[in-house]
Amino acid sequence: MPDSSDPRLTPARSDLADIRLKGVVAAERYVAGVPARVAVPSAPLRRAPRLEAGLDTEAVMGDAVSVFEIRDGFAWVQIHRDGYVGYLPEAALGAVDPEPTHRVAALRTFVYPAPDLKRPHVAHLSLGATFAAQAQEGEYWQLAGGGFVFAGHAVPFGTAEADYATTAERLVGTPYLWGGRTSLGLDCSGLVQLCLENAGHTCPRDADQQERTLGEALPPGLDGLRRGDLVFWKGHVGLMLDAERLIHANGHHMAVAVEPLREAVARIAVKSFGAVTSIRRLDLSA
């Protein structure tokens, strides 16, 4: 059953809703979502079916979605990965099959028209994008949808990174992008989500959702922290690299940056999000 308590996760409008919400929310009509999959390197999920509408998040190649409506070049969808609802470009969607076989493990990789690095590339795929490999030709995977990717930049689907903080360190310098969740641009919660997903763990999209659902709250204070702890403000999140250093995508640096936690806390208290609201420790041993 879809979440009906959070509008970001609720496929419901006054005129149309997911059929699974019938009797839960009021709508003029209800439809069953049609399965589809993102077939382009990345696609913006907007809060309204307009090009000037704000970017809520991004879907990447291989993401499965349920499509509830297609109109005027936009598809109203719910992303299976994190439940987010919004409008994708209709042209970004393709058939749900075949299912992905591999995940991009490099920060980004190029798609070539032939298994030849000297050929001009036709696209790039970001860290975390997935694809169905049709065959291997030399050092390249042939994508079921066309094109070739260097095999050394991908791992079998389901392979997990050992340490999500290491993934965050690899992304230092990535430009800040509100709603971004690719290695070309990230916001604070997009960084956390991407790193946890690449470690094989599900993660909500936004900072407030992450604060409610991830890990256990630590006692107040900045002492005794360790690698992997998440530090939350109202509207912001960062990840500890050790007892002293925080990594976060932020508008101050306009990038993913590492800085002493206490310096970040002092600056943020004055200039943006106020005081730390909680620090949470994830138990990912299971």
N, C-alpha and C positions, 0 to 999 in steps of 0.2 A: 504494500500500500504506500503510495507517495506521501511525503510529509505535507500536511496541510497547515502546519503552524508557522512555517517560514515561507513568505511569498517567493523568495529566491529559489526555493526547492519545490514549489507547488505549481504543477502545470494546469493552471486554472485562470480563466478570465470570465467576465460576466457573460460573454457570448459562447464560450467554448471551454471544455475541461476534459482531462483524462477520464475515461470511462470508469477507472478504478476509484475515482472520487465521487461517483454518483451517490447521492445520499449523504455526502460529507460536506460538499460545497455546492452552492447554487450556480447554475449556468444554463444558458438557453439550450445547449445540446452537449452531448458527451461523445467522444470518439476514442477508439483504441489507437495507441501510438503505433506507427509503422516503423519497423526497424531499418536503420540505415547506418552508414559509417562515413566518417570524414575521409575524403579522398584527395585532399590537397595538403600541402605541408603544414599550414596552420590557417585558422579561420577565426575572425572576431565574433564573439557572442555578445550581442547588443541587447540593451533593455527595451528597445523599441525597434520596429522594422523601418528604420531610416538610417542612411549612411552617417548622418551627423549625430545619431544617438550615442550615448556614452558606452564605452567598452567595459563590460562587466568581467569578462574572462576570455580565454582563448581555448579553442579546441585544436588538437593536432591530429596529423594523419593517423588513422587507425582507431580513433575514438568512436565507440558505438553510441548511437543516439536513438531516441524515439521521436518520430516526426508526427506532430498533431495537425499541422496545417502548412500549406505552401501557397503563398500569395505574393504577387508583385515582386518576385525575385528573392523573397525571404522565406525561410523555413522556421516555424516555431517548434522548438525541440526541447527535449530534456537530455542532458549528457549523462550517460550511465555511470561514468567514472565518479562523479561527485554529486550528481543529482541536480546540477544547476540548470535553470530554465531560462531560455531567451531566444533570440533570433539570429540564426546563421544565414549566410548567403546560400541560396538554393544551389548554386553552382559548386559549392564546397562538398556536397554530399554525393555518395555513390552507394553501390550495393553493399549489404551487410556481409556478404560472403565474397571471397574467402576470408576466414579469420586470420588475424596476424600470427606470424610465426617468429618474428624477430623484433627487437627493440633497439633503437639507436642509443648507443652508450657513449659515443663521442659528444662533445658539446654541440657539434653540428656536422653534417656530412652532405656532400653533393650528390645529386642524382644526375647521371650521365645518360645520353641516348644510346651509348654502346659501352662495353666493358673496356674502356680506354680513357686514362686520365688526361690525355691530350685533347679529347673531344670537348667542345664547349658545354658546360653544364646547363641543365634545363631547370633545375630547382635545387633547393636545399631542404634537409630535414633536421629538426632540432632534437636535442637530447630528450628522450622519452617518447618520441614519435615511434609508431609501430607500423610494420608492413608485412605483407604476405610474400615470402620468397618463393618464386616459381621454380627456379633452378639456379645452380651455381656455375658460372663461367669463369674459370681461372680464379682470380682474387675478388670477384664481384658476385653479389647476389642480383639476379634478375627479379625485378618486382612484378607481381602479378598484374599490376595496373600499368606497367610499362616503365622502362628505365632501369638503370643499374646503379647499385650502391656498393662502395668498397666494403667487403665482408668484415674487415678488421675493425670497422666502426660500429658493428652491431653485435648483439648477443641474442641467444634464443629467448623467445618470449617467456616471461616468468623468472628469468635470471635476475637476482637482486644484488644491488651494491651492498657491501659489507657495512659501510658507515655513512649515514646520511650527511653528517657534518663534513666529510671529505668531499662529497658532491657540492656542497655549498662553497667550499674553498675553491673548487675549480671554477666557480661562477663569479669570483671576484672581478669587478670591473664591468660586469654586464650592466648596460644602461637601465635606469629606472623607467618603467612604463606602467602607468595605472592600468590595472586589468591584465598585465602581461604575465605569461607563464611559459615562455620559451627562452632559449639561451640568447635570443636577440633583445629581449626586454622583459623585466620582471618587476612585480611589486612585492611588498613584504610577505604577504601570505602566499603569493604565487611561488616565491622562492622556497618557503617551507613545504608547500604541497609537492612541488616538483622533486625536492630532495627526498622526502619521505616515500613518495611513490616509486622512485628509482631504487629505494631500499626495500621495496616489496610491501609497503604498508599503505593502507587507504588513509586518506586525509581530506577533510573538508576544504572548501575553497577559501573562505574568508577568515580573517583573524578572530572575529568574535565566535565563529563556529568552531574554530580550532581550540580556542580557550575553553569552550564549554565541554568539548568531547575528548581532547587529547590528554593522556597521562593523568597524573595526580598533582594537586597543588602542594607546593613546598611552603614551609613557614615563612612569614614575611622577612625581608632582609636580603642583602646581596652577598652574604657569606655562604661558603660551603657549596657553591655551584660547581657543576662539572660539564664536560663536553656533552652536547646534545640537549641540555636543558633549554626550554623555550621561555622567553621573557615577553610578557604581554603588557601593552598599554591599551587604552580605549581607542581602537582603530589601528593598532600597529603590533608587529611581532618581530622578534629577532631570535637568533639561535646562538647559544654559547659554544665557543670553540675550546674553551678551557675555563678555569675558575675566574678569569679576569676579562677575556676578550669576547666581544659580541660581533656576529656577522649578521647584516641585515640589508635588504634593499630599501633605500630611503631617499626621500626628496631633498635632504640636506646635501648629500654627496651626488644626488641624481644617478646613483649606481649602487651595485652590491659592494659593500665596504666592510672592513674590519676596523673596530676601534675599541678602546677600553670601555667596559660596561659602565663604569661610574661616570665617565665623561659623557657618554651617550645619555644616561639617565638625567644628568644635570641639564644638559642642553634641551632634551625633549620636554622636561618639566616646565621649562621657561618658554620655549618657542613653539611647541606643537601639541603633543598628545597628553600632556600632564604627567601625573605620577604613574609608576608601574602599578598595574592592577593585579597581576599574579605572575608567579613563576611555576612552570609545570615540568615535571620529569616524566619521561616516557619509559615504560617498561616494554621493550620490544623483544624480549627474550623468547616469547611464545611464538 
